Amino acid sequence: MFREKITEHGLRVETLLNDFPEIKTIEASTKSSLIEPLLRCLGYDTSHPQQVALEVLTELGGRIDYVLTGGTNVKIAVEAKKAGTTLSVKETNQLRSYFTFSEAVAGVLTNGIDVWLFTDLDKANVMDAEPYLTVDIRNVTDNDIHHLQTLTRMQVNPTAIHEQAQRERYRTQVNTIVAEELAAPSQEFLRLVGKKVGIKPLTKAHLKLLRPLITEALKRARGPLRHDPPPPQNTTPAPKNDPASKTNDTRPPPLASLFGKPLPAKNYRQILISVVQEMQNRYPSVFAETVARAPFVKPNRTWQYISSDAQDLSPKHQQRRVGAYFLDVNLSAKKAVARARQFLVAFGHSANELSIHRQPGPPKLKGASLFGKPIPAKTYIEMLTSVVAELQNRHLDTFSMIVGNEKDFRGTKRWIISRDPDDLGTLSTRSTRQVGDYWIYTGGTGRVPRAHKFLEAFGHDPKELVVHTSDE
């Protein structure tokens, strides 16, 4: 039940941010629309002062936005920021002030999208400088759910919070060390293996001899982890009238799995986002350094594929916020999967750790609308011809003049649109369609960008064309 609540809340956050972008710039809107609904998902009645105290004064004169009180009088401090704020350590001052001079066992810094969880692992009653977990509420993992559940009003427990936080810290450190050893065995590891082999004395020459052998052995040992077989299937046929068998037969497999566990991803872009979030969680100390170099910096360009600053990415491309970073998601299904595997390889994992159960193909057109109304669009060609037909009807007097612009409608070999079909080059009839008095080129790929080009040429926003595909 808790998982469903958090998942539904994440979808709601995504919708609200798309429909009401002003939420990002107004802190009060962020609180009422994004943060307080999350607190209610955690079981706190935001209208009850005994459960949620507002604007609590700190020892240093500031105010903490919320203080949550759990069922056993356990306190959790919550500092809220605008949804448009990129969370960073400098945003934690008020939270740290309240945490240090109170009985709080956990601190939460959130902008309604990202949720950073803190406690006091390093020194009792002093909040750690770094969060033990960062969560993107729109793309929660099993691990995120487990941690958030320790903060719920009826289950909040100081011991459980500290144990989970310590385990998360160890997980990150262990993963980093093991990945480093797999990539390049250290001298200490070489000596350990040499000692267990029984080499005496263990000289530099012996270590030099051992290094390639150990590196090769690590690759072989890692192999089964990268190619885990799918769980065995029950081949015994179920009774024909067994209702359970019908349910199992019709349930589709998960879209993808990462490290042997199913990903909560409905489309291929969400697979990429989930992989990036997992890498942030596993490698917080080296994440920034890793994504600041190839292959995440576009060659011969000024922009990056991922950055903590949205301005580092191409302004023409679609972006998604993932934890403390902005990610370029201007990708097809296949390229999104390929990019996800690039992230895995960059952090020392095999690309095969990401298993795709339903291979991406070209997204199928499910429908389209233009200027807020559905248009005939059973195929991409029909969608393109519908756009051209609508523009002819709307701009009878200027249509001929505008489509005669070589800059917009003529390539190096052919026109895109013309009254004379020969102007479109030596093409088969399958690559052209007649729309009114004009012939248009409908071959190749990129029919959606071609439709956008027509809209822009006639002074319309390309967003007036909404295309729904199976990749959404």
N, C-alpha and C positions, 0 to 999 in steps of 0.2 A: 504493500500500500504506500509506504514512504517513497519507494522508487518511483511509482507512478506520479505521486504528487510533485516530486522534484522535476521529473521529465516534462510533465505538463507545464510546470512553471517556466522551465527553460524555453519551451516552444512559445509560450506567451510572451516572454521577454523578447524573443526574436521578432515576433509579429509587431509588438508595440514599438520597438526601435525603428522598424521599417515604416510603420504607418504614422508615427508621431516623433519625428527626429528632434523636436524641441526638448524632449525628455533629456537628451544628452547635455543640454546647456543649463538646465534649471535643477538645482539640487533638491528643491521641494518636490518637484515632479518625479525625480529619480527615487526619492524616498517613498512617496505614496504609491507609485506605479510598479517599482521593481523591488525595492528592499523590504518594505513592510509585508508584501505578499510572501516573500521568502521566509521571513520570521514566522509568519503564520503556518507555512509549510513545516517549519521546525517545531510547531506545536505551541507557540507563544501567542497569547491574546494581546494584540497590539493596543487594544482599548482598555486593558486592565493594568493599572499602575503598579500592582504588586508583581506582575509578570514582566512588564516592559516599562522601564522608567526612561523618560525623555530628557535630553539636554542636562545631563548630570554634571555638576561642577567638579573639576579636577583640582588636585592640590596646587597645581601651578597656575590656576586661574582660568584655564580653558574649559571647554565643555565637551563631553563625550556624547555622541548622538543618542545611543541607546545602551541601557544596561539591562540585560536579560537575567531573570531569576528562575532557576530550574526548580524541580520538585523537591529537592533536598537543600534548598537555599543556596545553590551553587550559582556564582555570578559569571556572566560572560559579557565582555565589553565589545560594543560594535561601533566602529567609526565609519561614517558614510561620506562618500564623495559623489560628485556628479558623474553620470554615466559616460560623459565625454572625457573624463579625467583618466590619464594613463597612470595606473597605480605604480608607486615606487616606494623605496624605503623612506624617503623624505616625507611621505604622507602619513607616517606612523607616529608622529610626535605626541599628539593628543592621546592616542590609544596607549602608547607606552607610559605616559604620565599617569593615566588612570589606573592602568594595570599594576604599576609599581607601588602605588599608595593605596591599593584596595585589596579585596579578597578574591579578585577575579582569577579564574583558573584558565581562561582562554580569551584571546582577543581576535576580533574579526575586522578586517579592513575590506570594504567592498564599495564598488561603484554600481552595484546592481547587476553587473555582468560578470566581472571577476570577483572571486571571493578568496582572500588570503587569510589563512589560519595561523595564529601564533600561540605560543605558550612559553614556559620558562624552563627549558631544558638545561641551559648553560648555568644559570644562577637562580636560586629560589626567589620568587616574588619580583624578578626583573625580567621583563619581556625580552625574548630573543630578538636579535637584530633582523634575522631572516625568517620568513614564514616556513613552517614545516610542510605546508601544502598550499598549492594554488589551484583553484578550480574555476573553469569556465562554465557557468551555470547552464549555458546553452548546449554544452557537449559533455555531460557528466559521464564518468567511467564507473565501473564497479567499485574501484578503490575510493573514488570521490564520495559515492553514496555511503560507504562504510564509515568514512571520517565524518561526514555531515550528520550521520545518525548518532554519533557520540555527543552531538551538541543539542539534540532534541530535548525538550523540556522534561519529559518523563524518563529519559535515559542518560541525561548528562551526569558524568561521573569523573571527578578529577583524576583518579588512577587510570581509568580507561583512556582519557585524553592524553595523558603523559605517555602511556605505553604505546598508543597508536602513533604519536608524534615521534617517539624515539625509534620505533620500527621504521617509520617513513624516512627518517634521517639515515638510519643504517642501510635501508634499501638503496637509497641514492648513492651512498658511499660505496657499498659493496658492488653495485652495478658498474660504477665508474671504474673501480679498481680491477674488477674482472675483465671489463671491456679493454682496459689498458694492457692487462697481461696477455689477453688473447691477441691483441694487435701487435705488441712488442714485449716479450717476456723480460722482466727486470732481472738484474743480477741476483737479487735475493731469491727470486723464484728459481732461477737456474741453479743456484747453490742448494736449495731445498731438494730439487729433483736429483741433482748429482749426489747429494748425501744419501738419499733413499736408494739410489741405484747401487751405492757402495763404492764410489770412486774415492780412493785415498792414495796420495794427497790430491785435493781438488785444485788443480793449477789453472792459470789463465788459458793454457792450451786446451785443457779439458773443457772449460767453459765455452771456448770458441767452437769446439767440436760439438758441444751439446746444443748450442743455440738453434741451429737449423733443424736439428732432430726434434727438439721440444716444440718449436714453432709448427712443424709439420704435424706433430702429435696433437697439439691443441686444435688445429684445423680439423683433424679427423674426429676428435672428441666432440667438437662443436657441431659436426655434421648432422647427427641424429636430431639435435635440437632444432636445426634449421629445416629439417624435412620430416617433422613428426607426421606419421600417417593419420588419416582421419579416424575417429573412434569406430570400433568394429560395428558393423550393421547387423541387426537381427534378421537373419535370412529366413527364419521360420514364418511361413505365411500365416497371417492372422485370420480368424474366422470371418466369413463374409458378412455376418450380421453384427460384428463387433464395432460399436460406435467409436471406440478409441482408435481403432485402426484407420477409420476414415479421417479422423482428425490428423493423425500422424502423416497419412499419405498426402494430404493437401497442404500441409504447412510448409512454406518455402524455407530453404536453408538461409542462414544469415548471409548477408552480403559479403562479409569478410571476417577474418580472424587475425589477431595480432598476438604473437607469442603464445599461440594455442588457445586463446580465449576469443569468443565472438565479440565483434565491435558493434556498439550501438549506432550503426550508420544506415541511413535510409538511401543515401546516394553516394557517389564516388568522391565528391568534394568533401563530404563529411568523413570519409575514410582518411583523406589527407589531413583534415583538421584534427581528428582523433590521434593520428600518429604524431603530429607536431605537439599536441598537448601531452602525450605520453613521454616524449623526449624531454620536454620542459620539466616534467615531474621527476624524471629519472636523473637528469644531468643538469641541475640548476647552476652548478658552479662553472661549467664549461659551455653551457648552451649559447651564451652571447658570443663567445669567441668562435665557436664552430659555425654559427650561421652568418658570421661576418666575412666569411671567405667562400671561395668556389665550393660547390656549384650554385650557391645561393645569391651571389652577386652577378647580375646580368653582364656577360662579356661585352666589352666595348660600349657599354651604356652607363648611364649615371644612376640607374635605379636597381633596387634589390628585390628578391623574391620574398624576403621576410626581414622585418626590422621592428625595433621597439618604437620607432618614430614613423608614423603613417606617411610622412612627406618623403621618406626614402623610397617608397614604392611608386610605380607608375600611376599618375592620376587618372589615366584613361582606363585602368583595369579595376575590376571588382575586388574589394578587400574584405577580409573577415578578421575580427579580433579573436585571437587565441591566447588566453592567458595574458601575459604582459606584452605580447607582440602582435603586429599586424601582418597578415599573410596574404600574398597575391593568389587569388583563386580563379583567375581568368583562364580556366583550363577546360579542355574536354575531359570526358570520363577517363579515357586511356591515359592522358597526360597527368591527370590528378593522381592516378595510381602510380605512375612512373615517378612523379615528384615525391610521393609518400615514401617510396623505396629509396630515393636519394637521401632522404632524411635518415632512414635506418642505417644505410651504409656510412654516412658521415659520422654517425655516433658508434661505429664499430660493430654493428649488427649485420646479419645477412639480409639481403633483400627478400629472401624466401621466408623470413619471419612473418611477413605479411602475406596471408593466403587469401586469394580472391575466389569465392565460391561461385559467383555468377559473373562471368567475364564481361567487361564493358564492351559494348558495340556502339555504333552510331546511335545517338538518342532518337527515338521515334517521336514524330510530331503527334501530339494529342489534341491540339486545337490552338486557335489564336483569336485575338480580338484587336480591333483597330478603332482608335478614338472611343474606346469604352464599349464597343459593340462587337459581337462575334462576327467573324468573316469566314467564308468557305475556305477550309484549310485542312483537307484530309491528307495532303502531301505538302512538302516544302515548295514544290512548283506551284501548286494551287494557292498557297499562301502568298507567294510572290506575285502571281498574276492578279490576285484579289487586291493587293496593295496598289498595283499599277492601275487597275480598273477604277478604284475609288479616287485616286488622284486625277485621273482623266475626267471623272464626273465633277470633281470639286473645282478643277482649274481648267475649264474648257478654253478660256481666252489665252492663257499663258502656257499651256502644256507644251505646244509645239516648240515655242521659243526656249523653254527651260531644258527640254530633253535634247535640244540641239547643241548644248554646251559640251564641247569635246573634253574639257577638263574633268567633268563629272561622269560622262556617259560613253566615252571612247577609250579603249585600251590601246595597246601597241598593235594589235592585230584586227580588232573588230569593235563595232559599236555594241553597247549593251541593249539599246533600244533604237528603233528606226522604223519609218514607214516602209522602207524597202528591205525585205528579208536578206537580200544579198549583202547588205551592209554589215550583217552579223557574221560574215565569213562563210567559208565552205563547211557548213555544219549539217549534220543530219537533222531531219525534222523533229527527232526526239529531243534536241537541244534548244528548240525554239518554240514559242507559243505566240499566237496572235491574240491581242487584247484590244478590242475596238479597232481603230485604224492603224495600230502599231504592232510591230513584232518585237518581242523581247527575248534576250538570251537567258535560258533557264538551265543550261548545262553546268557541269562541274559541281563544286561545293561552294559554300559561302552564300547561300541564297538569303539567309537572314541579314547578313551585312549588306547585301545588295538591296534588300527592301529598305533597310535603314538609310542607304544612300539616296534612294528615291525620296524618302520622307524629308531628309535634310535639305535636299535640293529645292523642295517646295516650301521650305520654311517651317516644317513641323519638327517636333522633338521626336527622335527615334524611339523614346520610351512610350510613345503613343501606340506602338505595336508591341503587344504582349504575346509571347510565344510560349506555349506550355509543352514540355517534352517529357519523355520517360526518364530523363536524367535529373529531374527536379527532386 
